[in-house]
């Protein structure tokens, strides 16, 4: 029995070592994939930083929270919806009534793979959509990259996110809502993400008639996301705390 226990312990240690080594290989591959494809960052040093941050990302990442929240808060059964950044376009088409027309916009061409989704290559800071055109806009984990130089092909524009929100308001119908998720915390991690705080959020949303915000923060101790108040979310340091907090925003025109 003792021999078997020792063998199993050795096997566990070898497996743990293998996982660590495999993780390092994946990190290195990510760096070169990001750099060669230019899909996420343009500069090599930025690709290194991004791969390092992704290595620290919680297993139950942002999307496990963002997409359910988004779907729970979509309250239209017909009309037009615009997905900014095209992160959820196919999901929205599959799960919403077919009386909702799904539109999608992104700086870069993407293989959406569904001809019924109206995809446009364009800049949400200045679009060709008419005023008061959409019943709802979704912008999931996208706003923080707008105007961050080299990120997903963006140029350098410190007020790019503010311009984007003004444009979203313009193309929303009166009474329409924008569903937005953004990283929240004490300082930006550039050139990867802007991190938002109360002042920045107020500036983004000051022209909307009503705003609802909830916050989630990752707990390293419990390995899960907890609902917190704004003050606790605002203390989050993406580097020290492993990840940023998330603000979930529903803003009505």
N, C-alpha and C positions, 0 to 999 in steps of 0.2 A: 504493500500500500504506500509506504514512504517513497519508494522508487517511482511509483506512478505519480504521486503528488509533485515530486521534484521534476519529473519529465514535463508535466503539465505547466509548472511554473516557468520552466525554460522555454516551452513553446509559447507561452503568453508573452514573455519578454522579447522573444524573437519576432513575434507578430507585431508587438508594439513598435519595435525598432523598424520593422519593414514598413509600417504605416507612416512613421516619421520620414523615412527615406523617400517613400512614394510621394508624400506631400511635398517634399523639396523638389522632386522631379516635376510634379505638376506645376508648382510655382514657376520654375524656370521655363517650362513650355509656354505657360501663360504669357510671360514677359515677351517672348519672341513672337507669339501669335498676335498679341496686342500691337507690337511694334510693326511687324511686317504687314498686317492687314490695315493698320491705321484706323481701326474700327472704333477704338475707345480713346486712345491718346496718340499724339503725333511724335512727341519726343521720347527717346529711349528711357531717360531718367524718370519720366512720368509713368511709363509703363512698369518700371521697377517698383515705384511707389504704389501703383494701383494693385499689382500682384501681391505685394506685401500686405496691403489692407484687406484684400479678398481672402488671404490666408487666415486672417483674424475674424472674418465674418462669422456670426453665429450660424449654426447648422439650420436652425429655423429662421431663415432670413426674412428681410422686409416683406418680400412678396407674399409670404404666408399670411401676413396681416393686411397688406394693402388691397389685394384683390377681393377678399371676402368683404372688407369694409366698403370698397367701391360698389360691389354688386348689391349690398344691403341698402345703399343710399341712392341708387338709381330709381327714381320714382316716375319715370315716363314709360308709357306703353305704346306710344306712337310718336312720330316726329323725327327730328334729326339730332344725332349725337356726334360730336367730334372728339376723337381720341388723339390728344397731342403727344407726340413721341412714338405713337403706334405700338406702345408696349402691351396693350390689351385688346387690340382690334378684333382678332379672331375669336377670342373668348367672348367678347361682347356680342359678336354676330351669332355665335353658337347658343348663347344663354338668354339673350333678350328676344322679345317677340319680333317677328319678321316685319312688323309694322313700324319698327324703329330703323331708320336708315343710318347705317354706320359709316362715318367718314373718318379719315385718318390723315394726319399730316406729320411729316418728318423732314429734317434737313437732308437726309440721305435716302436714296432709293432702297427699298426693302422688298424682299420676296414675300408679300402678304399671302399669295396663293389662293385668294378668293376674289373673283371678279365682281362679286356683289358688294364688296367693301370699296368705297370710293376713296382711294388712296391718292394723295398729292405730295409731291416733293416741294417743300416750301418752308418758310421761316415764320413761326408763330408770332414773331414781333411785328410782322407786316404781311398780312395775307390778302388774297383777292376775294375773300368771302364778303357777301353783302352785310350791311348792318342788320342786327336782330334776326339772324339766320338760324341759329341752333337752339334747340330746347335744352340741351345739356352738353357740357364739356368735361372730359376727364383728362387729367394731367398727372399721371402716376409716376413718381420718382423721375421727373423730367425737368422741372423748373430750375432745380439747383445747378443744372449743367448749361443753361442758356447764358451765353456771354462769357463762359469760361474758355479761354483760348485753347484750341486744340482738342477740346473734349467733344467727342462725337462730331468733329468737323466744325465746331463753333468758332467764331472770331472772338476777339477780346472786347467785351462790352459790359462794364461793371453794372450798368443799369438795365441789362438785357432782360432780366426777370420782371422788372417793373414794366418795361415796354410790352412784354408778353402778356401780363395780366391786364393791361389797358386794352390790348387787342382782343383778348378773350372776352372782356366785358362788352366791347363794341359788337362782337359777332353773336353774343348771347341775346336771346329774346328777353323782354321784360318778364321777370318772375322765373327765368331760367337759372340753373345752378351750375357752378363749376366744382368738381370734386378733385381735390389736389392733395398729394402727399409730398412732404419735404423733410430732409434731415433737420434735426433741431439740436442746438448745443451752443457751446461758449465761443467757438472760433471756427473759421473756415479751414478746410484742409485742401488748399489749392496746390496744383491745378486739377484736383479731382472733384471736390464738392464744395459748394457753398453750404454753410450751416446757418440756419435761421434762428432768430430770436424775436422777442415781442415787438421791438421797434421795427425790424425789417418786415415782419408779417403785417403790422399795422399800415406800413407804407404801401405794401402790395395790395391791400384789400380795402383801403380807405374809401373807395368809390362804390363799394358794394352795399346793398341795403341791409343785408343781414349776414352774419358770419357765425358758424359753429365750429369749434376746434376741440379735438381730443388728442391726448398725448400718450405715447407708449415708450417705455424705456427697457432696454435689455438688462436683465440681472445675471451677472456672471455666477453668483452664488447658487441660484436656483435654475439656471439655464433656461429661462423663459422670459417672455415679454410681460411687463406689468403696466397697468394703467396708472399714470401719475398725473400730478398737477403741473401747471406751467413752470412753477418755480423749480421743481425737481428736474423736469426735462431740460430747463435752461442751464443747469449745472453740468450737463453731460459733456465730457471731453472725448472725442472720437478716438484719440490715440490711447489715453489712459484707461478709458472705460471699455475698450475693445471695439465699441461701435457707437454710432450716434443714436439719439432718441428720434422719434418720428412724430411729426404733427400731421394730423388728418383734418383737412379743412373742407367744409361745405360752405361756399359763398354764393349768395343769391343776388341777382341783379335787381 
